[in-house]
Amino acid sequence: MINPPVKTNKPNVTLSPQEFSDFRDFINVEIGLNLTSEKKSLVLHRLSSRIEKLNFKSFREYLRYVRSQNSGAENERQHLFDKITTHTTRFFRESKQFELLEERILPDILNAKAHSAQKTITFWSAGCSTGEEAYTLAMVLEHYKRKHKKVFEYKMAANDISRKVIQAAQKGIYGRDVIRQIPSEYHKRYIQHGTGPFEAYVRVHPHLKRNITFQQNNLMNPASLPGFSCDVILCRNTMIYFSRTSRQKLVNRFTKNLNPGGYLLTSFTESLHDMDTELSQLSPSIYKLSVS
Ligand SMILES: C[S@@+](CC[C@H](N)C(=O)[O-])C[C@H]1O[C@@H](n2cnc3c(N)ncnc32)[C@H](O)[C@@H]1O
């Protein structure tokens, strides 16, 4: 059956089944996302005004351009990836995981570090969006140090394909209502309130930023790996949008990048059950690389 092209409210740009299929292949190869056919209208909705603004006559022409080596195409690819990705996030998202981190994972890692030459604990927030996940982790680590009177160093890589969200993450400034997401013992200490013209905003305490390096890069690119191997990798609510092949690539890459005994945390709705992996599942969203 031949599907008619989807029309937008802007009459000039349409998306034929063939154009969508080519676009889907491009996105899958470039950034790993799996655009199912239900996403067709969404793709058109998100891109049609951009295509018109740039005066491309058709979706096909736009796709040809973003695939090309033309000067400016790299910039447009970036714009496209910003538009096509979903950035929903919040502080203490799936907070149970941070409890498990405090109760089980950190004590285990600290114990292992006591017998290791490499003392710094290393983290990676892969697909970090606007930074709430990385800053939550930093708050939990700082809180843990105070509460348990522990002294340790940590460093964290946090990356995302979207330039816009990485810029926001680096600033660490959020609308005031994020306070509701953060338990009071944390926000009293680690969140600063804006005053005067900045009253509607809060920012994370500069101290939390010290150990985090935010970087814009593509998880599908092996160069996106942090320059160090990790004790804990968080990749939550990100692989869920990926094709199986891309997820497998990523899980293999994560596994190579974990220290022996290291952990991979996914979201509660994601599972590695269909992956070929040497990681063992400890609980629904926590995986561990064996020590030897
Ligand atoms: C839904 S957010 C999840 C944010 C955070 N991890 C959380 O659980 O709240 C998914 C993020 O993954 C990013 N992303 C998607 N594909 C990516 C890729 N190939 N490389 C790097 N980041 C990617 C998106 O830009 C988006 O910000």
PDBQT file of the ligand as one rigid body, heavy atoms in Angstrom, charges set to zero:
ROOT
HETATM    1  C1  LIG A 301      15.464  11.901  27.832  1.00  0.00    +0.000 C 
HETATM    2  S1  LIG A 301      17.029  12.606  28.070  1.00  0.00    +0.000 S 
HETATM    3  C2  LIG A 301      17.575  11.771  29.538  1.00  0.00    +0.000 C 
HETATM    4  C3  LIG A 301      18.351  12.665  30.454  1.00  0.00    +0.000 C 
HETATM    5  C4  LIG A 301      18.817  12.013  31.751  1.00  0.00    +0.000 C 
HETATM    6  N1  LIG A 301      19.743  10.942  31.503  1.00  0.00    +0.000 N 
HETATM    7  C5  LIG A 301      17.639  11.524  32.566  1.00  0.00    +0.000 C 
HETATM    8  O1  LIG A 301      17.441  10.311  32.685  1.00  0.00    +0.000 OA
HETATM    9  O2  LIG A 301      16.882  12.362  33.073  1.00  0.00    +0.000 OA
HETATM   10  C6  LIG A 301      17.967  11.778  26.786  1.00  0.00    +0.000 C 
HETATM   11  C7  LIG A 301      19.174  12.586  26.337  1.00  0.00    +0.000 C 
HETATM   12  O3  LIG A 301      19.988  11.781  25.487  1.00  0.00    +0.000 OA
HETATM   13  C8  LIG A 301      20.542  12.595  24.493  1.00  0.00    +0.000 C 
HETATM   14  N2  LIG A 301      20.968  11.800  23.349  1.00  0.00    +0.000 N 
HETATM   15  C9  LIG A 301      20.206  11.151  22.441  1.00  0.00    +0.000 A 
HETATM   16  N3  LIG A 301      20.974  10.567  21.527  1.00  0.00    +0.000 NA
HETATM   17  C10 LIG A 301      22.254  10.833  21.856  1.00  0.00    +0.000 A 
HETATM   18  C11 LIG A 301      23.510  10.491  21.293  1.00  0.00    +0.000 A 
HETATM   19  N4  LIG A 301      23.613   9.749  20.181  1.00  0.00    +0.000 N 
HETATM   20  N5  LIG A 301      24.630  10.949  21.897  1.00  0.00    +0.000 NA
HETATM   21  C12 LIG A 301      24.565  11.704  23.021  1.00  0.00    +0.000 A 
HETATM   22  N6  LIG A 301      23.398  12.059  23.593  1.00  0.00    +0.000 NA
HETATM   23  C13 LIG A 301      22.261  11.621  23.026  1.00  0.00    +0.000 A 
HETATM   24  C14 LIG A 301      19.414  13.564  24.159  1.00  0.00    +0.000 C 
HETATM   25  O4  LIG A 301      19.893  14.747  23.536  1.00  0.00    +0.000 OA
HETATM   26  C15 LIG A 301      18.777  13.811  25.519  1.00  0.00    +0.000 C 
HETATM   27  O5  LIG A 301      19.226  14.986  26.122  1.00  0.00    +0.000 OA
ENDROOT
TORSDOF 0
